[in-house]
Amino acid sequence: MKQKYSERALAVAPSMTLEITARAAELKNSGADLISFGAGEPDFDTPAAIKQAAIGAVEGGFTKYTATAGIPALRQALADKLKRDNNLEYAANQIIVTNGGKQAIYNALQAILNPGEEVILFAPYWLSYPEMIKMAGGQPVVLPTCLEEKYLPDLDKLERLITPKTKAILFNSPCNPTGAVYPEEVLRGLAELAVRHDLWVLSDEIYEKLVYNGKKHISIASLGEDIFRRTIVLNGFSKAYAMTGWRFGYAAGEKEVIAIMTRLQSHQTSNVNSITQKAALAAFSSTEFPAMYEAFDKRRQFMVNYLRSIPQVRFAEPDGAFYVLLDVREFLAKRGITAAEMAKDLLEKQFVAVVPADDFGILGHIRLSYPIDTAKIEVGLSRLKKYLLTV
């Protein structure tokens, strides 16, 4: 028999977190007192105004196909948002609404990559980036970053990675899993390199509203006309509006690339479901975010302060998103295990779910997510501390 499955599909790596996620669900369903630091989603309910808009769409019969790129009112509202919040001037026809932020990234990569072309990532990166690059026929090229530099890229090292095959730079600020927020000087350096080497920039800004410690989110596309033209801004409402299950994302860029992404989407999924689009439109009038933000920041501070009480735990205080990346190499060395094995051990012995960071492009680390109740954070961290200090 000929090879049964495509080489392209077989090249996509499975996530080692799936086994842990499935086991955590089993333990929880069996009645275990599980504390999960795994989920990358808010624990808050979707704001009432958004839910009511969805109900209104259903009851009003707004249940048919829409334009592939989204309803005009929503695309215009997104253009207004980008101008107001990010100092970016896009027309409505320069925006596409997608089935979650993942599809925005996937469509962008499919639109720009030819077979064998390279996309530079900064490790630690979001785990789906390299797999989506491979699915688009490209090759991920990884620039490691380090805790000592707060996981910001070294621009000299970055330039040395650029080859004639390099097509794009893809990054996430604020960053999952590190919580790093790229300052203006780093973004300007990235922009200068991209313009000089004629590269696309894919800027994943899904956590833009979750920035702390007086830091400021800056969209790289706002730093000049040259970088504006070669940037595709990627975003969504999952994190800021507690809409992870609604699957709402969007991308903004030059009219031609958005038209290509729209054509691709028309043959994949067509439009985002009509009800979610009406719900997303209502998000702009939602008033719940400030309270959610305050809770996230308090939880962040609590987790950071608690972790500082654990000897030999190393991490960079996160300035954005809702994650802390822990360097646990010293503890792993004492036990002779990997981060994935530690995650399984924590789950079985302490009923604490964490994410090993191997899939994020860094070994010897685990990721903790803090969008859960502070009392649960305290219980979970006390179990983690007990585990780490018991050799």
C-alpha positions as CSV (number, residue, x, y, z in Angstrom):
1,M,0.0,0.0,0.0
2,K,1.1,3.5,-0.7
3,Q,1.9,5.7,2.3
4,K,-1.4,6.1,4.0
5,Y,-1.1,9.6,5.4
6,S,0.5,12.7,4.1
7,E,4.0,13.6,5.1
8,R,2.8,17.1,5.8
9,A,0.3,15.9,8.4
10,L,2.8,13.4,10.0
11,A,5.3,16.2,10.4
12,V,3.0,18.1,12.8
13,A,4.1,17.2,16.3
14,P,1.5,16.2,18.9
15,S,1.3,18.2,22.1
16,M,2.7,16.5,25.1
17,T,0.3,18.5,27.2
18,L,-2.7,16.5,25.8
19,E,-2.0,13.5,28.0
20,I,-1.7,15.6,31.1
21,T,-4.9,17.5,30.2
22,A,-6.8,14.3,29.7
23,R,-5.5,12.8,32.9
24,A,-6.4,16.0,34.8
25,A,-10.0,15.8,33.5
26,E,-10.2,12.1,34.7
27,L,-9.0,13.0,38.2
28,K,-11.4,15.9,38.5
29,N,-14.3,13.8,37.3
30,S,-13.4,11.2,39.9
31,G,-13.7,13.7,42.6
32,A,-10.1,14.7,43.2
33,D,-9.4,18.1,44.7
34,L,-7.6,19.3,41.5
35,I,-6.0,22.7,41.2
36,S,-5.3,23.5,37.6
37,F,-2.6,26.0,36.5
38,G,-2.9,24.7,33.0
39,A,-5.7,26.5,31.3
40,G,-4.9,29.5,29.2
41,E,-8.3,31.1,29.6
42,P,-10.1,33.4,32.1
43,D,-12.2,31.9,34.8
44,F,-14.8,34.7,34.4
45,D,-18.0,34.3,32.6
46,T,-18.5,36.2,29.3
47,P,-19.9,39.7,30.1
48,A,-23.6,40.0,30.2
49,A,-23.9,42.5,27.3
50,I,-22.1,40.1,25.0
51,K,-24.3,37.1,26.0
52,Q,-27.5,39.2,25.5
53,A,-26.4,40.3,22.1
54,A,-26.0,36.6,21.1
55,I,-29.4,35.8,22.5
56,G,-30.8,38.7,20.5
57,A,-29.2,37.5,17.3
58,V,-30.7,34.0,17.8
59,E,-34.2,35.4,18.6
60,G,-34.0,37.9,15.8
61,G,-33.1,35.2,13.2
62,F,-29.6,36.4,12.5
63,T,-28.5,32.8,11.8
64,K,-27.6,32.8,8.1
65,Y,-24.3,33.0,6.2
66,T,-22.5,36.3,6.4
67,A,-19.6,37.7,4.2
68,T,-16.6,35.5,4.7
69,A,-14.5,38.4,6.2
70,G,-17.3,39.4,8.6
71,I,-20.3,41.7,8.8
72,P,-19.5,45.3,7.7
73,A,-20.4,46.8,11.1
74,L,-18.1,44.5,13.0
75,R,-15.1,45.1,10.6
76,Q,-15.7,48.9,10.9
77,A,-15.9,48.6,14.7
78,L,-12.6,46.8,14.7
79,A,-11.0,49.4,12.4
80,D,-12.2,52.1,14.9
81,K,-10.7,50.1,17.8
82,L,-7.4,49.8,16.1
83,K,-7.2,53.5,15.5
84,R,-8.4,54.4,19.0
85,D,-6.3,51.9,20.9
86,N,-3.3,51.2,18.7
87,N,-2.8,54.2,16.5
88,L,-3.4,52.2,13.4
89,E,-5.3,53.4,10.3
90,Y,-7.1,50.6,8.7
91,A,-10.2,50.6,6.5
92,A,-12.8,48.0,7.1
93,N,-11.7,46.1,4.0
94,Q,-8.3,45.7,5.5
95,I,-9.7,43.5,8.3
96,I,-10.8,39.8,8.3
97,V,-12.8,38.2,11.1
98,T,-11.6,34.6,11.8
99,N,-12.6,31.5,13.8
100,G,-10.4,32.4,16.8
101,G,-6.9,33.9,16.8
102,K,-5.5,30.5,15.6
103,Q,-7.2,30.8,12.2
104,A,-6.0,34.4,11.8
105,I,-2.4,33.2,12.3
106,Y,-2.9,30.1,10.1
107,N,-4.5,32.2,7.2
108,A,-1.6,34.7,7.4
109,L,1.0,32.0,7.1
110,Q,-0.8,30.3,4.3
111,A,-1.1,33.6,2.5
112,I,2.6,34.6,2.6
113,L,4.7,31.3,2.7
114,N,6.1,29.4,-0.2
115,P,7.5,25.9,0.3
116,G,10.8,26.0,2.3
117,E,10.6,29.6,3.3
118,E,11.6,30.4,6.8
119,V,9.8,32.1,9.7
120,I,11.8,33.2,12.7
121,L,10.3,32.6,16.2
122,F,11.6,33.7,19.6
123,A,11.7,30.8,22.1
124,P,9.8,30.4,24.4
125,Y,7.0,30.7,21.8
126,W,3.3,29.8,21.7
127,L,3.3,26.0,21.0
128,S,1.2,26.2,17.8
129,Y,3.5,28.6,15.9
130,P,6.0,26.1,14.6
131,E,3.4,23.5,13.7
132,M,1.3,26.0,11.7
133,I,4.4,27.2,9.9
134,K,5.1,23.6,8.9
135,M,1.5,23.1,7.8
136,A,1.9,26.1,5.5
137,G,5.0,24.5,4.0
138,G,7.5,26.7,5.8
139,Q,10.4,26.1,8.1
140,P,10.5,27.5,11.7
141,V,13.8,29.0,12.7
142,V,14.2,29.5,16.4
143,L,16.0,32.3,18.3
144,P,16.3,31.3,22.0
145,T,15.8,34.1,24.6
146,C,16.7,33.9,28.2
147,L,15.4,34.7,31.7
148,E,18.2,37.1,32.4
149,E,17.1,39.3,29.5
150,K,13.4,38.9,30.5
151,Y,12.9,36.7,27.4
152,L,13.4,39.6,24.9
153,P,15.2,38.9,21.6
154,D,18.8,39.8,21.0
155,L,18.6,41.8,17.8
156,D,22.2,41.0,16.8
157,K,21.6,37.3,17.1
158,L,18.3,37.7,15.2
159,E,20.0,39.4,12.3
160,R,22.5,36.5,12.0
161,L,19.6,34.1,11.6
162,I,18.2,36.0,8.5
163,T,18.9,34.2,5.2
164,P,17.7,34.6,1.7
165,K,15.0,32.0,2.6
166,T,13.7,34.1,5.5
167,K,10.2,35.4,4.8
168,A,8.8,36.6,8.2
169,I,9.2,37.1,11.9
170,L,6.3,35.9,14.1
171,F,6.1,37.0,17.7
172,N,3.6,37.4,20.6
173,S,3.7,40.5,22.9
174,P,2.5,40.3,25.6
175,C,3.9,36.8,25.4
176,N,2.5,33.3,26.2
177,P,4.3,31.7,28.0
178,T,6.8,34.2,29.5
179,G,4.6,37.2,30.2
180,A,7.2,39.4,28.4
181,V,6.0,42.8,27.0
182,Y,8.2,44.1,24.2
183,P,9.4,47.7,24.9
184,E,9.4,50.3,22.2
185,E,13.2,50.1,21.6
186,V,13.0,46.4,20.9
187,L,10.0,46.8,18.6
188,R,11.8,49.6,16.7
189,G,14.8,47.3,16.3
190,L,12.6,44.5,15.0
191,A,10.9,46.9,12.6
192,E,14.3,48.2,11.3
193,L,15.5,44.7,10.6
194,A,12.2,43.7,8.9
195,V,12.2,46.7,6.6
196,R,15.9,46.4,5.8
197,H,15.6,42.7,5.0
198,D,12.2,43.0,3.3
199,L,10.4,40.6,5.8
200,W,6.8,40.2,6.8
201,V,6.1,40.7,10.5
202,L,3.2,38.7,12.1
203,S,2.4,40.4,15.4
204,D,0.2,38.4,17.7
205,E,-1.4,40.8,20.1
206,I,-4.1,38.7,21.7
207,Y,-3.0,39.7,25.3
208,E,-2.7,43.4,24.5
209,K,-5.1,44.5,27.3
210,L,-3.3,42.4,30.0
211,V,-0.3,44.6,30.7
212,Y,1.0,45.4,34.2
213,N,3.7,47.1,36.2
214,G,3.2,50.4,34.3
215,K,4.2,48.8,31.0
216,K,2.5,49.7,27.8
217,H,1.5,47.6,24.8
218,I,2.7,49.0,21.5
219,S,1.7,47.6,18.2
220,I,4.8,47.3,16.0
221,A,2.7,48.4,13.0
222,S,2.3,51.8,14.6
223,L,6.0,52.6,14.4
224,G,6.2,53.9,10.8
225,E,4.7,53.6,7.3
226,D,7.3,51.1,6.1
227,I,6.7,48.6,9.0
228,F,2.9,49.2,8.8
229,R,2.8,48.0,5.2
230,R,4.6,44.7,6.0
231,T,2.9,43.9,9.3
232,I,-0.1,41.6,9.8
233,V,-1.7,42.4,13.2
234,L,-3.3,39.3,14.8
235,N,-5.8,39.5,17.7
236,G,-9.0,38.3,19.2
237,F,-11.5,38.7,22.1
238,S,-10.8,35.4,23.9
239,K,-8.6,36.7,26.7
240,A,-9.8,40.2,27.3
241,Y,-13.5,39.5,27.1
242,A,-13.6,35.9,28.4
243,M,-14.8,34.6,25.1
244,T,-12.5,31.6,24.5
245,G,-15.3,29.3,23.5
246,W,-16.9,31.8,21.1
247,R,-14.0,31.5,18.7
248,F,-13.5,35.1,17.6
249,G,-10.3,36.4,16.2
250,Y,-9.3,38.9,13.5
251,A,-6.4,40.1,11.4
252,A,-5.5,43.5,10.0
253,G,-3.1,44.3,7.2
254,E,-2.6,45.5,3.7
255,K,-5.7,45.2,1.5
256,E,-4.1,42.6,-0.8
257,V,-3.0,40.2,1.9
258,I,-6.4,40.4,3.7
259,A,-8.1,39.7,0.4
260,I,-5.9,36.6,0.0
261,M,-6.6,35.5,3.5
262,T,-10.3,36.0,2.9
263,R,-10.1,33.8,-0.3
264,L,-8.4,31.1,1.7
265,Q,-11.0,31.2,4.4
266,S,-13.8,31.1,1.9
267,H,-12.6,27.6,1.0
268,Q,-12.0,26.5,4.7
269,T,-14.7,27.6,7.1
270,S,-16.4,30.5,5.4
271,N,-17.5,33.1,7.9
272,V,-17.3,33.1,11.7
273,N,-20.7,32.0,13.0
274,S,-23.2,34.9,12.7
275,I,-24.1,34.8,16.4
276,T,-20.5,35.2,17.6
277,Q,-20.1,38.2,15.3
278,K,-23.1,40.0,16.8
279,A,-21.8,39.1,20.3
280,A,-18.3,40.5,19.5
281,L,-19.9,43.7,18.3
282,A,-21.4,44.1,21.7
283,A,-18.1,43.6,23.4
284,F,-17.1,47.2,22.6
285,S,-19.8,48.4,25.0
286,S,-19.0,45.9,27.7
287,T,-18.0,47.4,31.1
288,E,-16.7,44.3,32.9
289,F,-13.1,44.3,31.7
290,P,-11.7,46.8,34.4
291,A,-12.8,44.5,37.2
292,M,-11.4,41.4,35.4
293,Y,-8.1,43.2,34.8
294,E,-7.9,44.2,38.5
295,A,-8.5,40.6,39.5
296,F,-5.8,39.3,37.1
297,D,-3.3,41.7,38.4
298,K,-4.0,40.8,42.1
299,R,-3.6,37.1,41.2
300,R,-0.4,37.8,39.3
301,Q,1.1,39.7,42.3
302,F,0.0,37.0,44.7
303,M,1.5,34.2,42.6
304,V,4.8,36.1,42.1
305,N,5.2,36.9,45.8
306,Y,4.4,33.3,46.8
307,L,6.9,31.9,44.3
308,R,9.6,34.2,45.6
309,S,9.3,32.3,48.9
310,I,10.3,29.0,47.4
311,P,14.1,28.6,47.5
312,Q,15.9,28.0,44.1
313,V,12.9,28.8,42.0
314,R,13.8,31.1,39.1
315,F,11.5,33.1,37.0
316,A,11.0,36.6,35.4
317,E,8.1,38.5,36.8
318,P,5.5,38.7,34.1
319,D,4.6,42.1,32.8
320,G,1.7,40.8,30.7
321,A,-0.7,38.0,29.8
322,F,-1.5,35.6,32.7
323,Y,1.3,33.2,32.9
324,V,4.5,32.6,35.0
325,L,7.3,30.5,33.4
326,L,9.3,28.7,36.1
327,D,12.8,27.5,35.6
328,V,12.9,24.1,37.5
329,R,16.0,22.7,36.0
330,E,17.7,22.4,39.4
331,F,14.8,20.4,40.8
332,L,14.7,18.2,37.8
333,A,18.4,17.5,38.0
334,K,18.0,16.3,41.6
335,R,15.3,13.9,40.6
336,G,16.7,12.9,37.3
337,I,13.5,13.6,35.5
338,T,12.1,15.9,32.7
339,A,9.7,18.7,33.0
340,A,7.0,16.5,31.4
341,E,7.7,13.8,34.0
342,M,7.5,16.4,36.8
343,A,4.1,17.6,35.4
344,K,2.8,14.1,35.5
345,D,4.2,13.6,39.0
346,L,2.6,16.8,40.3
347,L,-0.7,15.7,38.9
348,E,-0.7,12.2,40.4
349,K,0.8,13.1,43.8
350,Q,-0.3,16.6,44.5
351,F,-3.4,17.0,42.2
352,V,-1.8,20.1,40.6
353,A,-1.9,20.5,36.9
354,V,0.9,22.5,35.2
355,V,2.1,22.7,31.6
356,P,5.6,21.5,30.8
357,A,7.3,24.0,28.6
358,D,9.0,21.6,26.2
359,D,6.3,22.4,23.5
360,F,7.0,26.1,24.0
361,G,10.6,25.6,22.8
362,I,12.4,25.6,26.2
363,L,13.4,22.6,28.3
364,G,13.5,22.3,32.0
365,H,10.6,24.8,32.6
366,I,6.9,24.6,33.6
367,R,4.2,27.2,32.9
368,L,1.7,28.3,35.5
369,S,-1.5,30.1,34.5
370,Y,-3.1,32.4,37.1
371,P,-6.6,33.3,35.9
372,I,-8.1,31.3,38.8
373,D,-9.4,32.3,42.2
374,T,-6.6,33.5,44.6
375,A,-7.6,30.9,47.3
376,K,-7.0,28.1,44.7
377,I,-3.7,29.7,43.7
378,E,-2.6,29.6,47.3
379,V,-3.6,25.9,47.7
380,G,-2.0,24.9,44.4
381,L,1.3,26.8,45.1
382,S,1.5,25.3,48.6
383,R,1.3,21.8,47.1
384,L,3.9,22.8,44.4
385,K,6.2,24.1,47.1
386,K,5.9,20.9,49.2
387,Y,6.6,18.8,46.1
388,L,9.7,20.9,45.0
389,L,11.2,20.9,48.5
390,T,10.7,17.2,49.1
391,V,13.5,15.3,47.3
